[in-house]
């Protein structure tokens, strides 16, 4: 299973930073007995690995080599690949940069590396063999891609940053078979499309008879792309310390972090 992580965005909403926004320190982790800051994107990496991803692909811009330096080629037993989005072109353009790596029989996870959400194992609840969206309830769906479903959970429409979105549920990550990933890619390549957002592309997929399932397994979702979001993420992590929604690091023991071939301070310098 591949985990695709689009990380080429400039992060203009939270600048100035002297590094890629996906490396913004949020919370901490234990490494070799010492507490260390953790990059915001580590939360998504952990969640993907916990859901079964055996390979990760970061999509980065030519100016974001610090992500490559930070993660290297392997982390917690999982190989990491990188592809480059040479210029800003939207989320679809970013994720489909990974298309040459994806076999039709592979499963694919897609998530956003500047978000934190709970429960940490929610990705594992998505069904196999179908385009499945992991849904979270939010108070301001107009800032995200709100998802309308029927009573059986079938996606009717995705409302991309729509002021009058009729649903409080947004998608925060997704899973699909490789064949669906490639079908979406082929749809996006049509001259009349070239969508910026995955939401509008999936709507077109649905209109042509495709199927998507919305799974309401998420409880908490924060986008750290703004300063307010960063503050909310810190509060969320603090609240999670004593709640039932423990961080995904609970799934990866300190021993694993310290003895696997990757991700120690020494590896990053």
N, C-alpha and C positions, 0 to 999 in steps of 0.2 A: 504493500500500500504506500502510495506517495502522499506526502504532505506538501502542498504548494503554498508558499508564503510570499505574497507580493509586498516587497519592501523598497520599491523604487521611488515612492512619493517624496516630495521635498519637505513636507511637514511645515508648511508656511504658517499654519495656525498657531504653532507653538515655538516659532523662532524668536530670538536668536538662540541657537544651540551650536556648540562647537563640534557636534558629532551627529550621526544619523539618529533620527527620532526613535527608531526601533531599539536603540541602545540606551534610551532614557532610563536611569535608575529608578525603580519603583519597588519598594519593599526590599527584602533581603533573603538570603538562603545560607545554609550551613555548608562550608567547604573545608574539609580537613580539620574540623573542629572549630573553625572560626566563622563568624558571621560576615558575609560579604554582601554588597549591594547586588541586586539582580536586574538585568535589563528587562524592560517591559516585554520584549518579544520572547523571552524565556518561558513566559506563562503559556503562550500558544504552542511553542515547541514541546513543552511537557505534555500538554493536553493531546497533541497529535500523537506523540509516542505512546501515551497511555491508551489511546484509541486503536493502536495497532500499526501506525505508520512505521515502515521500515526504511524509508528513504525520504529525505527532505530536499526541497528545491526552493532556495531563496531567489526571487527576482529582484535584482538591485540595479541602480543607475550607475553610470561610469564614475560618479563622484562618491559612491558609498562603499569603498573598499574596506572601510572600518568594520562593516558587518562580516565580511570574509575573514578579516583578521581576528575578530572576536570569536566566531564560531569554528573556524577552520574547516577541516574536511570530514570530521566525524564527532559525534556527540552521543554519549550514553548508548553506545552500540549501534548507532544509526548513521549511515553515510549521508553526507550533505553535498549537494550540487548547487551550482549558481548559474543563472542566466542573466543576461543584461538587457534592460529596456533602455535603448540609447537616448530616448527623449520622452518627455511626458506624453502619454497617450491614453490614459484612463485605465480602469481596473481590468477590463476585458483584454486590452492589449498586453497588459502585464502578465496575467495568468496564462494566456495562451503562448507566451514565450517558452513555457515549459512543455509545450505539445510534443516536440521531438523526443522527449524522454519518456512519454507515457505510452505504455502498451494498452491496446483495447481491453485486455483482460485484467489490467491493474484496477484497483480501487483508488480513488483520489479524494483527498481532503483539501479543502480550501478554507483558510482563516485569515483574519486581519491582525498583523503583529503589533498594533498599537492599542489593543483592547485587552481587558481583563474581564473574565466572566466566571460564573459559578452556576451549577456544580462543576467541578473540574473534570468529572468523567462523563459529561453530557454528550460528548461526541460519540462515545461508545454506544449510545442508545439509538443512534440513527440506523435505519434499516439498510441492508445490503441490496444491490441490484437495481437501485432506482435513484434518481436525483432527489436527495433529501436535504431539507433546510432545517438547521437547528434554530429554533425560535426562542426569543426572550421578550418578556413584557417590559415596556418602557413607558414613561409618562409623557414623552415628547416624540411620538413616532415620526413627526414631520421632519426630524433631523436625520432620519435613517431610511432604510427600505422596509416599509411596513408590508406585512404579508397577510392576505385574506385567504382563508381556507374554508372548505365545506365541513360538514359534520364528521366526515371520515378522514379529515386531515389533508385532503387533496388541495393543492394550491390552486386558487382561482386567479389571483393576480398579485403582482408585486407593485406597490405604490412607491416609486422612487422619490424620496424627499418631497412628498406631496403634502401640502398644507392641510388638506382635508382628508387625510388618510383615515379610512374607516376601521382600521385595526390598530390595537395597541401592541401587537406582536411584530417584532422585526427579526430579520435573519442576521445571525452573527457568525455562522460558519456553515459549511455544507459538505456533503459527501456524495459521490456519484461513481458509477462504473466508468472505466476509461473510454468505453465506446460512447457513452453519453458526453463525456468531456470532448471527444473529437467531433461528435455531431454538433455540439454547440459551437465549436471552433469553425466548422464548415459553414454553419449558419452565419456566424459573425463575419466571415470572409466575403459574403455576398456584397456586391457593389452598393446595394441600397442600405446596408446595415452599418457596420463599423461602430457598434454601440460603445459608449464610454462605460456604462454601468452594467453589471451582471443582471440586475433586476429587469431592465428593459429587454435584454437578450433572452432571459428565461421567459418573459411574457410572450415573446415571438415564438419561442419553442413550444409553449403551451398552445398558442393559437394554431400551430401546425400539427397538433395532436400529441405532443409530448406530455409526459406525466411528471409531476413533482409532488413530493410529500412534505408537509410542514410538521415537524415534531416539537411540541411545546415542552421541551425538557429543560430549558434554561430558566434561571431564577434571577440572576443579577448580571448586568452588563454595563460596562463603562468604557467609553472611548476616551483615551488619554491624549487625543490629538489637540486639545486645548488646555490652557492653564486650569480652567475650572474642572475639566475632565481629569487632569492629573491629581488635583486635590480630592476629587471624588474617588479616584482609584486608591489613594492612600487611606481614605476612610473605609472603603470597602474591605481592604486587606486587614485593617485593624478589626473591623467587625467580624471578619471571617475567622479570626484567630480562635474564637470560642464558640463558633457556630458549627452547624452540621456540614457547612460547605467548605471543607478544608482545602487549602491549595493543593495543586497536583503534585507538588514536591513530596507529599505524603506517600505517593506511589513509588518514588525513587529514593532509596535509602541513602543515608550519608555515606555508607560504605561503597555503594555503587558510584556515587559522585567522585569519591576520592580515589577509586582504584581503576575505573575505566580509563580508556586511552585518551580521554579528551576532557576539555573544559576544566582545567585548573588554571590558577593565576599564571603559572609558568608557561602554559600553552599559549596564553594570549600575549606574551611579551617575548 
